[in-house]
Amino acid sequence: MSRHFPASASVSVTFTDGTQEVFTGRRLNEIFDDALAAFRAGNNLDAKGFERGPKKKVQQGIEFVPISPDKA
């Protein structure tokens, strides 16, 4: 699903303090894209939302070791 509005659309936004403002679709798209880019940059994500940092190596623990009296 696209989160972008048509550029010519008028969208009324009501803020938590009760004030209202009308934005064009183009301006809302710019605000959304800027916020998304800042979020991804702050969380080490690339442009598609994937992690770009080095992968952590997970050490597998030893769960079971067969032993017998003759191995001592």
FIDOFI-716233 format. One line per 4 residues: number of its first residue (from 1); for each residue x, y, z of N, C-alpha, C, O. Coordinates in Angstrom, 2 decimals. Atoms other than C-alpha are relative to their C-alpha. Example, Ala and Ser with C-alpha at 12.3 -4.5 7.8 and 13.67 -1.06 7.14 Angstrom:
2
1 = 0.89:-1.19:0.00:12.30:-4.50:7.80:0.90:1.20:0.00:1.94:1.18:0.66; -0.82:-1.19:-0.06:13.67:-1.06:7.14:-0.77:1.09:0.73:-0.26:2.20:0.90
//
This chain:
72
1 = 0.84:-1.18:0.00:0.00:0.00:0.00:0.88:1.24:0.00:1.82:1.34:0.79; -0.75:-1.24:0.08:1.34:3.40:-0.95:-0.46:0.96:1.09:-1.66:1.07:1.36; 0.35:-0.98:-1.03:1.45:6.02:1.78:0.04:1.40:-0.54:-0.02:2.37:0.22; -0.06:-1.31:0.62:1.65:8.87:-0.66:-1.38:0.44:-0.48:-2.19:-0.36:-0.95
5 = 1.25:-0.61:0.46:-1.21:11.20:-1.47:0.20:0.54:-1.41:1.33:0.84:-1.79; -0.12:-0.69:1.29:-1.95:12.56:-4.93:0.49:1.43:0.24:0.07:2.07:1.20; -0.63:-1.32:-0.20:0.03:15.79:-5.35:-1.02:1.13:0.09:-0.79:2.11:0.80; 0.98:-1.10:0.01:-3.08:17.90:-5.97:-1.05:-0.12:1.10:-1.91:0.75:1.22
9 = 1.00:0.18:-1.06:-5.07:16.56:-3.00:0.22:1.00:1.13:1.34:1.42:1.40; -0.07:-0.84:-1.19:-5.88:18.79:-0.03:-0.37:-0.87:1.20:-1.41:-1.53:1.22; 0.21:0.85:-1.17:-5.58:17.07:3.34:-0.01:0.89:1.24:0.91:1.66:1.48; 0.11:-0.76:-1.24:-6.78:18.59:6.59:0.53:-0.85:1.14:0.10:-1.99:1.33
13 = -0.61:0.71:-1.12:-4.70:17.58:9.63:-0.40:0.71:1.28:-0.25:1.93:1.41; 0.35:-0.53:-1.31:-5.97:18.05:13.17:1.05:-0.46:0.99:1.25:-1.66:1.16; -1.05:0.32:-0.95:-3.18:18.20:15.76:-0.59:-0.25:1.38:-1.76:0.06:1.62; 0.50:0.36:-1.33:-3.46:17.04:19.38:-0.43:1.22:0.81:-1.25:1.09:1.73
17 = 0.42:-1.20:-0.73:-3.78:20.63:20.60:-1.29:0.60:-0.57:-1.76:1.63:-0.08; 1.27:-0.45:0.56:-6.91:21.04:18.46:0.12:0.88:-1.23:-0.88:1.14:-1.90; -0.16:-0.84:1.18:-5.44:23.23:15.73:-0.08:-0.84:-1.26:0.25:-2.03:-1.27; 0.11:0.68:1.28:-6.07:22.35:12.11:0.82:0.74:-1.04:0.97:1.97:-1.00
21 = -0.74:-0.60:1.10:-3.97:22.92:9.04:-0.27:-0.84:-1.24:-0.41:-2.06:-1.16; 0.23:0.69:1.27:-4.53:22.05:5.39:1.32:-0.05:-0.76:1.97:0.97:-0.97; -1.22:0.23:0.76:-1.61:20.56:3.46:-0.36:-0.52:-1.37:-1.41:-1.14:-1.56; 0.17:0.63:1.31:-1.27:19.66:-0.18:0.58:-1.41:0.10:1.40:-1.69:0.97
25 = -0.53:1.36:0.02:-0.60:16.02:-0.98:1.50:-0.01:-0.23:2.22:-0.82:0.35; -1.43:-0.08:0.29:2.80:16.98:-2.36:0.80:0.33:1.26:1.84:-0.28:1.50; -0.72:-0.39:-1.22:3.84:18.66:0.92:-0.01:-1.13:1.03:1.00:-1.37:1.68; 0.06:1.12:-0.92:2.64:15.71:3.03:0.94:-1.12:-0.43:1.57:-1.76:0.41
29 = -0.92:1.02:0.50:4.59:13.34:0.80:1.45:0.36:0.32:2.24:-0.51:0.70; -1.36:-0.45:-0.33:7.74:15.43:1.31:0.28:-0.19:1.49:1.36:-0.66:1.87; -0.17:0.15:-1.45:7.23:15.46:5.10:0.18:-1.47:0.36:1.05:-1.81:1.16; -0.08:1.43:-0.27:6.66:11.69:5.14:1.35:-0.57:-0.44:1.98:-1.33:0.30
33 = -1.27:0.52:0.51:9.72:10.96:2.98:1.18:0.45:0.86:2.10:-0.33:1.11; -1.07:-0.50:-0.86:11.96:13.17:5.14:0.03:-0.71:1.35:1.09:-1.07:1.85; 0.08:0.68:-1.29:10.73:11.57:8.36:0.45:-1.46:-0.13:1.14:-1.97:0.75; -0.39:1.38:0.23:11.18:8.07:6.93:1.51:-0.13:-0.20:2.13:-1.06:0.31
37 = -1.45:0.01:0.21:14.73:8.86:5.77:0.75:0.22:1.31:1.77:-0.43:1.56; -0.65:-0.25:-1.29:15.64:10.24:9.20:-0.11:-1.22:0.92:0.84:-1.55:1.62; 0.18:1.19:-0.82:14.19:7.17:10.93:0.95:-1.11:-0.44:1.59:-1.75:0.39; -0.87:1.06:0.50:16.11:4.78:8.67:1.46:0.30:0.27:2.23:-0.60:0.60
41 = -1.40:-0.37:-0.27:19.37:6.71:9.07:0.32:-0.17:1.48:1.41:-0.61:1.83; -0.23:0.12:-1.44:18.99:6.77:12.85:0.01:-1.43:0.50:0.51:-1.69:1.59; 0.07:1.40:-0.41:18.39:3.02:12.98:0.86:-0.91:-0.88:0.64:-2.12:-0.92; -0.94:0.75:0.86:21.16:1.94:10.55:-0.72:-0.87:-1.03:-0.36:-2.04:-1.21
45 = 0.70:0.72:1.05:18.74:0.91:7.81:0.32:0.64:-1.34:0.61:1.83:-1.41; -0.26:-0.57:1.32:19.27:1.32:4.09:-1.29:0.60:-0.56:-2.29:0.68:0.14; 1.14:-0.68:0.60:16.87:3.02:1.68:-1.24:-0.88:-0.10:-2.36:-0.36:-0.18; 1.14:0.90:0.07:14.66:-0.07:1.50:-0.45:-0.50:1.37:-1.42:-1.25:1.46
49 = 0.39:0.41:-1.34:14.53:-0.57:5.27:0.72:-1.22:0.53:0.31:-1.78:1.55; -0.76:1.16:-0.45:17.08:-3.39:5.56:1.20:0.45:0.83:1.74:1.53:0.60; -1.16:-0.33:-0.81:19.85:-3.45:8.16:1.25:-0.03:-0.86:1.44:-0.96:-1.65; -1.22:-0.04:0.79:23.18:-2.43:6.66:1.25:-0.19:0.86:2.36:-0.17:0.34
53 = -1.14:0.22:-0.90:25.39:-3.03:9.70:0.53:-1.41:-0.14:-0.10:-2.27:-0.76; -0.56:1.35:0.08:27.65:-6.03:10.05:-0.86:-0.99:0.77:-1.46:-0.66:1.80; 0.77:1.04:-0.65:25.97:-9.28:10.96:0.73:-0.47:1.25:1.95:-0.62:1.25; -0.58:0.54:-1.22:26.53:-10.52:14.49:0.18:-1.51:-0.17:-0.70:-2.20:-0.67
57 = -0.24:1.43:0.04:28.10:-13.94:14.72:-0.59:-0.63:1.24:-0.33:-0.19:2.36; 0.62:0.70:-1.12:26.11:-16.29:16.86:0.77:-1.28:0.24:0.86:-2.14:-0.64; -0.78:1.18:-0.35:28.22:-18.88:18.63:-0.96:-1.08:0.46:-1.75:-0.89:1.39; 0.85:1.12:-0.39:26.48:-22.22:18.82:0.67:-0.72:1.16:1.85:-1.07:1.08
61 = -0.53:0.70:-1.16:26.96:-23.86:22.22:0.00:-1.51:-0.22:-0.73:-2.03:-1.07; -0.04:1.46:0.07:27.82:-27.50:22.68:-1.11:-0.52:0.90:-1.14:-0.23:2.10; 1.15:0.49:-0.77:24.66:-29.27:23.78:0.22:-1.42:0.52:-0.24:-1.75:1.61; -0.12:1.39:-0.38:25.68:-32.92:23.92:1.35:-0.53:-0.46:1.72:-0.37:-1.63
65 = -1.27:0.64:0.32:29.03:-34.73:24.03:-0.07:-1.45:0.45:-0.20:-1.72:1.64; 0.02:1.40:-0.44:29.02:-38.52:23.98:1.33:-0.36:0.68:2.40:-0.02:0.18; -1.21:0.37:-0.74:31.49:-39.93:26.49:-0.16:-1.42:0.52:-1.27:-1.89:0.81; 0.01:1.36:-0.54:32.44:-43.37:27.65:1.20:-0.15:0.93:2.14:0.65:0.84
69 = -1.11:0.15:-0.98:34.76:-44.66:30.44:1.37:-0.18:-0.65:2.37:0.21:-0.05; -1.30:0.23:0.61:37.52:-45.64:27.99:0.63:1.26:-0.57:1.80:1.23:-0.96; -0.53:-1.26:0.56:37.96:-41.99:26.79:0.66:0.87:1.07:1.23:1.91:0.75; -0.55:-0.80:-1.09:39.11:-40.73:30.19:1.51:-0.09:0.09:2.11:0.53:0.96
//
